[in-house]
Structure formats: C-alpha cells, structure tokens
Amino acid sequence: MKEIERAVKDLGLGGAKFHPGVQAFYPNDPQFYPLMEKIQELGIPALFHTGTNGLGAGTPGGMGIKLDYTRPIYLDALAADFPSLTIIGAHPSWPWHEEMLATMQHKTNVFNDLSGWSPKRIPEVLLREAATRMQDRFLFGSDYPFITPQRWLRDFEAFDYFTPEAREKLMWRNAQKLLAHTSVAQMNFSG
C-alpha cells in the first residue's frame, strides 16, 4: 500500500493494473481489500484483465494459468464493496462477456475496454451495447503491439451502426470523462 501511494504521489502513476489469471488471485478476495481501499482513496482507476488469456494459450496446461480468476463476475463484488473505485475490465471478457455486461449495467463504477481483439472478433453483443444503451461505459484500446491502433481502427470502420456521437465516446470522450473524475487528472506533476 505504501508503494502504490508512492507510485501515485511521487511518480505520477495514473492507475493500477492487475492480471488476475497470471497473478493467480480473485479481484474480490478480501485479503486484497486494504490495497483496493488505498487505490480508491488515491482516486485512480483499477484495471483487471478479463476473459481468456493469450499467455499460455494452446499449451499443455496453459502454463498453469487458471482462467477462472479472469471472470468479470468477481469485479461485480469488488464494485459493490468499493463504490467509489473506478474499475475497468480489460478486453472483451470472452467467454464471459455477458457477465461483464451484467456487471456494467448494475454497477456504474465498472467500465470495459475493447482492447486485445480486433473489432471483427469482438462478440457483436458487446459492440451493439457500446453503440447504444451502454455507450458511456466502453473504452477504446488496441493492446499495442499485439494489435496496432491502425489495425483496430481499420477493422472498426466496418461497424456502421455506431453513430458519430457513440464513436466519439468510445474513442476518447469516455476515457476523458473517466480520468477527469480521478485525482490523477487534478494532480500537478512537475518535470
């Protein structure tokens, strides 16, 4: 907890990133709640990888990575227990993308980024929600260098059901709004 505080206050860290599958932990495990409380207090977002994992994919035993840790439903309990914590589920959360949608719909402090997958591979239900009723809750991401921003944007152009306003929200407005509500945006960094 001292290190996250130092990283934010002294080094300018703008968010905390976790990879539950690789780190082998459940985001809603109470033993990590003091850390989540500190992150909430610092006013930075916490991002958690969700869904399947490229690391270990197609290998015997998946390099020991257990996908259950990456289910979005564990973010639901975390969001309920820390309502002022901004939580971002990274990636389309497949095959649990509907858990991600349910969590986002129920908890306004939960967002989803669409990085890591080409838009043409993202489950259409996610893209439809990002274009319509949940358009304020999705964030752009490419997952560079695995997918370049240029490729992601080129593949995204095929989806004509996004209004110009919904595209703008996905591409930058939602992230701008999310970061404006964190203490990071209000910090004055020197150097």
C-alpha positions in Angstrom: 0.0 0.0 0.0 2.9 2.3 0.7 4.3 1.5 -2.8 1.1 2.3 -4.6 0.8 5.6 -2.7 4.5 6.4 -3.6 3.9 5.4 -7.2 0.9 7.7 -7.5 2.0 10.7 -5.4 5.8 10.7 -6.3 6.0 9.0 -9.7 2.7 10.1 -11.2 1.1 6.6 -11.7 -2.3 7.1 -13.2 -3.9 3.8 -12.5 -3.3 0.3 -11.1 -3.2 -2.7 -13.5 -3.8 -6.3 -12.4 -3.7 -9.6 -14.3 -5.7 -12.0 -12.1 -5.0 -15.0 -14.3 -1.2 -14.5 -14.3 -1.1 -13.3 -10.7 -3.4 -16.1 -9.6 -5.9 -14.1 -7.4 -9.6 -13.2 -7.4 -10.2 -9.5 -7.6 -12.8 -9.7 -4.8 -10.6 -11.6 -2.4 -10.9 -9.8 1.0 -7.1 -10.2 1.7 -6.6 -7.6 -1.1 -9.2 -5.2 0.2 -6.8 -2.9 2.0 -5.0 -2.4 -1.3 -8.3 -1.7 -3.1 -9.2 0.7 -0.3 -5.9 2.5 -0.9 -6.5 2.7 -4.6 -10.0 4.0 -4.1 -8.6 6.6 -1.6 -6.0 7.7 -4.2 -8.7 8.2 -6.8 -7.0 6.2 -9.5 -8.8 3.5 -11.7 -8.0 -0.2 -11.2 -7.9 -2.2 -14.4 -8.2 -6.0 -14.4 -7.6 -8.3 -17.3 -10.8 -10.3 -18.0 -11.7 -13.3 -20.2 -9.3 -15.7 -21.9 -5.6 -15.1 -22.0 -3.2 -15.2 -24.8 -0.4 -16.2 -22.5 -0.2 -19.9 -22.3 -3.0 -20.4 -24.8 -2.6 -23.6 -26.9 0.0 -25.1 -24.5 -0.5 -28.2 -22.3 -1.9 -26.9 -19.0 -1.9 -23.3 -20.3 1.3 -22.6 -18.5 -0.6 -23.1 -15.2 -2.8 -20.0 -15.8 -6.3 -20.5 -14.5 -9.0 -18.7 -16.4 -11.5 -18.7 -13.6 -9.6 -15.8 -12.0 -10.4 -13.6 -15.0 -14.2 -13.9 -14.9 -15.9 -10.5 -14.7 -18.3 -11.6 -12.1 -15.6 -11.1 -9.4 -15.4 -7.4 -10.4 -19.1 -7.2 -9.5 -18.5 -7.9 -5.8 -15.4 -5.6 -5.8 -17.5 -2.8 -7.3 -20.3 -3.3 -4.7 -17.8 -3.3 -1.9 -15.9 -0.2 -3.2 -18.5 2.0 -4.9 -16.1 4.9 -5.3 -13.4 2.7 -7.0 -13.4 3.1 -10.8 -13.0 -0.5 -12.2 -12.1 -1.2 -15.8 -12.4 -4.7 -17.2 -9.7 -5.1 -19.9 -10.5 -6.9 -23.1 -13.9 -8.2 -24.4 -14.1 -10.7 -21.5 -14.9 -13.6 -23.7 -16.4 -16.2 -23.0 -17.9 -14.3 -20.0 -18.7 -11.1 -21.9 -22.4 -11.3 -20.8 -21.2 -11.3 -17.2 -19.2 -8.2 -18.0 -22.3 -6.5 -19.5 -24.4 -7.5 -16.5 -21.8 -6.1 -14.1 -21.5 -2.9 -16.0 -25.3 -2.5 -16.2 -25.7 -3.0 -12.5 -22.6 -1.1 -11.2 -21.9 2.4 -12.7 -18.3 2.3 -11.5 -17.4 -0.5 -13.9 -16.2 0.0 -17.4 -15.0 -2.2 -20.2 -12.2 -1.6 -22.7 -12.3 -3.3 -26.0 -8.5 -3.8 -26.4 -6.8 -7.0 -27.3 -9.1 -8.1 -30.0 -9.8 -6.9 -33.5 -13.3 -5.4 -33.6 -14.3 -8.0 -36.1 -13.6 -10.7 -33.5 -15.3 -9.0 -30.6 -18.7 -10.5 -29.7 -21.3 -8.4 -31.5 -23.4 -8.1 -28.4 -20.6 -6.0 -26.8 -20.3 -3.8 -29.8 -24.0 -3.3 -30.0 -24.1 -2.2 -26.3 -21.1 0.1 -26.9 -23.1 1.7 -29.8 -26.3 2.1 -27.9 -27.6 1.9 -24.3 -24.1 1.4 -22.7 -22.2 3.8 -24.9 -20.9 5.8 -21.9 -19.2 2.7 -20.4 -16.9 1.4 -23.1 -13.3 2.5 -23.8 -11.1 2.2 -26.8 -7.9 0.2 -26.6 -5.8 -1.6 -29.2 -3.4 -3.6 -27.0 -0.3 -2.5 -28.9 2.0 -4.0 -30.1 -0.2 -7.1 -30.4 -2.8 -5.1 -32.3 -1.8 -1.8 -33.7 -4.2 1.2 -33.3 -4.3 1.5 -37.1 -5.5 -2.1 -37.5 -8.0 -1.8 -34.7 -9.4 1.4 -36.2 -9.5 0.0 -39.7 -11.4 -3.1 -38.6 -13.7 -0.9 -36.5 -14.8 1.1 -39.6 -16.9 -1.8 -40.8 -19.4 -1.3 -38.0 -21.8 1.3 -39.4 -24.3 1.1 -36.5 -22.2 3.4 -34.4 -23.4 7.0 -34.5 -20.8 9.7 -34.7 -21.5 10.5 -31.1 -21.1 6.9 -29.9 -17.9 6.6 -31.9 -16.5 9.7 -30.2 -17.5 8.4 -26.8 -15.8 5.1 -27.4 -12.7 6.5 -29.0 -11.9 9.2 -26.4 -14.7 11.0 -24.6 -15.5 8.2 -22.1 -11.8 7.9 -21.2 -11.5 11.7 -20.9 -14.6 11.7 -18.6 -13.3 8.7 -16.5 -9.9 10.3 -16.0 -11.3 13.7 -15.2 -13.1 12.1 -12.2 -9.9 10.7 -10.8 -7.4 12.5 -8.6 -4.8 11.9 -11.3 -6.3 14.5 -13.5 -6.2 17.0 -10.8 -2.6 16.4 -9.8 0.1 18.9 -10.8 3.1 16.9 -11.9 6.5 18.7 -12.4 9.3 17.7 -14.7 
